[in-house]
Amino acid sequence: MELKQELLGRAGEKERLKTALESSKPELVAVIGRRRVGKTFLVRKVYGDKIKLEVTGLQKGKKKEQLRNFQISMRAFGLQTPLDDPPDNWLDTFFLLTQELEKKDLREKYVIFLDELPWMAGKRSDFITGFSYFWNSWASKQNIVVVICGSAASWMIEKVVNDKGGLHNRITDIIHLQPFNLKETEAFLIAKNINYPRYQVILLYMAIGGIPMYLDFVRKNLSAVQNIDHLCFRESGFLYDEFDRLFPALFDRHERHSSIVKTLASKQKGMTRQEIMDGTGLPNGGSLSKTLKELQQSGFIKNYPGIGKKKKEVLYRLVDAYCLFYLRQVAPNKGSQTVSFEQLYAMPPFKNWCGYAYENVCLDHLVQIKTKLGISGILTRAYSFVAKPKDGLPGTQIDLLIDRADQAIHICEIKFSTGEYIIDKKTAKNIRQKHTVFRYHTKTRKHLFTTFITTFGLVDNNWRKETVDQSVTMDDLFV
């Protein structure tokens, strides 16, 4: 099985998959990650013809259909099965698989690849029982790599990785595949002969994220803005209805998940748990905690602790680029025959979205920011900060705090602009005020650095020299 398309990036993940193949013991590898992030392509590309069976679960398929799909896949890979009278349970199906594999002369280590496992193991299914039997009684004694894959990361973690039954502590490696970072996204586009300036790469990244499948639809003969328009605003575009497909494919009772995501998208900054409850109408309790956890494990949201704040004051942010863009820019304009992204590009809502989206990009590239600041070797923690007006001081919110173990804190201002950002008297006053409010509420004695993270840098005026300690630009995020 040789795929012609080149596998870009993923160096660490490729090495781990190869290590599993080269090890002297059987391996059970779990690959999890957001839908469309490239899990299947990665496994197929690394293992190629070492894969002796690949089965992909059927979305919304019933147990009988999943079993028949498994049988048909076995036939496709040269393994005999009784299609006229197939087993009606997973235990017998996996027993049949072991019998067929034992007939093969497989002297070199080979791979069994079970893709979209959560779809295969539907509700009230005995799949886990059958799969546990397959691994514990047979595969764990063979020269084999079994790869299990799923987009419903929370299901994979709960039902397989953290299983307390037959699969307890059986996973030998977990690969959590992340979207491309900016450097990998740029390399992916260049491989498609798309040589955008970095501002256009950033713009595209803020709209559709580093999702390889989405990036694969980007056309060479269009600008970033035109590509976003064609993909997201045209009814024929792949991403026009992608939001409506995402959550039903991943979660049971997916309405709760999409409700939380929509609520988070409605506010420029993050939201506390209480604010999420107020916005969605969802009750407090274990069900809400489970839904938030599932969204976090699947990469749609993240939580950022407030420095010196209680756990309940943690801020949740929508960090999935496509979902944020869809809800802020596409959904409000659906049905209009006249609005395109090229028109929205010049309107105020675009600037508001850009601010939030660029903050998310920076939060996802903290390693690169630390490298630019020269603090890669220093232990740090990232925080948010929100303060309400108190004792005559105004309220304030700080985009990002990088708290260093060497008694210093970077107060980061993140600004997206189409040119060099100008710090004027008002901006400088606002920054000094933030420092005052921050020290008052936190009582910190650490040294405070003012760090600006912009697209094209800062105009070199007196206010900049007086106010700013370090400057990070978008180019620094591509390292």
Secondary structure, DSSP 8 states (H G I E B T S, - for coil): ----S---S-HHHHHHHHHHHHSSS-EEEEEEESTTSSHHHHHHHHHGGGEEEEEE--TT--HHHHHHHHHHHHHHTT----TTS--SSHHHHHHHHHHHHHTS---S-EEEEEESHHHHS-TT--HHHHHHHHHHHTGGGSSEEEEEEES-HHHIIIIIIT-SSTTTTT--EEEEE----HHHHHHHHHHTT----HHHHHHHHHHHTT-HHHHTT--TTS-HHHHHIIIIISTTSTTSSHHHHHTTTT-TTHHHHHHHHHHHHTSSS-B-HHHHHHHH---SSHHHHHHHHHHHHTTSEEEE-BTT--GGG-EEEE--HHHHHIIIIIGGGTT-SS--HHHHTTSHHHHHHHHHHHHHHHHTTHHHHHHHHT-TTS-EEEEEEEE--BTTB--EEEEEEEEETTTEEEEEEE---SS-B---HHHHHHHHHHHHHHHHHH---SEEEEEEE-SS-B---HHHHHH-SEEE-GGGGG-
